[in-house]
Amino acid sequence: MESYTIGQAARLLGVSVDTARRWADAARFPTRRDGKRRIVDGPDLAAFCVEAAQEGAEDADAPYTSVRNAFPGIVTGIKLGDIAAQVEIQAGPHRVVSLLTREAVEELGLEVGMRATARVKSTSVHIDRD
């Protein structure tokens, strides 16, 4: 069975080590000691990751992304098709256009006038609702 240190668990969860420690202290996931280090067993961490992702879907402040080039701005246009959609964001002097599924736009609850962040990775544009 694979196990992880608190630091490794924090990286997998996308949070700081301090946050992972607080979660462990609050018994949100079990840990054990391996000498001086606190260890999380893989199945326990996997179960917590699923739980945290479900909570994160309800938490608008939770930034779950690996993309670094962020363009925070305001949604200026949405064109919905039967399957695809086009979202335009004005981020300062930059106009960012993303093609994504209609379902993604609806799940994010995107509307013209709301804050959003376009995240660019290579030639892909990802949209995060702020």
N, C-alpha and C positions, 0 to 999 in steps of 0.2 A: 504494500500500500504506500502510495506517495504521500509525503507530508511536506509542509511549508513552514518557514519561519514567519514571524509577524511581518517582517519587511517584504518577503516574497508575496505574502497574502495581500498586503497593502497595494503592491504594484499590480497584482491581478485584479483587485477590486477598483483600482483607479483612484485611491485615496491616499492620504498621508499615513505614515507609520503611526503617528499620534492618534489619528482617527481609528485605525485598525486596533490599536491598543485599547482605546476607550470602548469600542464595540466588544472586544473580548472581555474587558473588565465588567461590562454590563451584561455579560453572558449571552450576547447575540449569537456567538458561535463558541464552541468549546475549544480550549487549548490545554496543553500539557507541557510539563517542563522536560527539557533535554539538557541537563546541566543548567547553564545560566539562561539558555534561550527558551522562549515560548514557541511551541510547535502546534500547528493546526493540521489535523489529518485531512487528506484530500477529499474524502467523501463529505466530511463536515463542511469544508470550505465550499465545495460544489453546491451543497444544499443551501448554504447561506448566499452564494452568488445568485442563485435562482430567486431566492426571497428578496434580496436587495434589488435585483433588476425589476421585479414586479413592483416594489415600493418606488423605485426610481421612475417608473413609467407614470406614476401618479404625482411625483415631485418635480415641479417645473424648474426648480433650482438645481437639479442634479445634472451636471454636464458630463455625460458619458460619451466620450469621443476620443479617437486617437489622432485626429486631424489637427494640425498646428496653425495653419494659415487662416485666421479668423477675420471676417469682415462683419462686425456688428452694424446693423442698420435697421431700416424699416421696409416692410413689404410694400411695394408700390404697384404690383400687378400680379394677378393670378389668372391664367387661362386654363380652364378645365376641359379636357376631352373625355371621351368614353373611358379610356384606359390611362392615358398619359396626361401630364399637366406641365405647365411652365410657370415658374415663380420668379419674379423680378424683385431684387432687393437693392435699394440705394444705400450704400455704405460710404458716407462721406462723398468724395468725388467719384467713387467707383459704382458702376451699375453692374450687378452680378445677376446672371440669368442661369437658372438651373432647370433641367428637364428631369422630372421624376414621375412616379406613378400618381394617379389621382388618389388612390388609397392612402399613400403617404401624406399627401396634402390634407386629406380629411382627418387622418389619425393625429396629425400635428395641430389640427384646428387652425390652420393658417388663414388669415384674412388680411385684406389690404388695410394698412395703417398700423398693424401690430409690429412690435419689435421682433427681430429674428436675427440669427447670425448665419451667414454663409461661410462654410468652411471648404477651402479648396485644397485638394490633394491631387497632384499631378494634373490631369485634365478633368477630374471629377469635381463637382460642386455638391457639397452636402449642406442641408439646411437644418439648423437647430432652432427650436422655438425658445425664445428667451422668457 
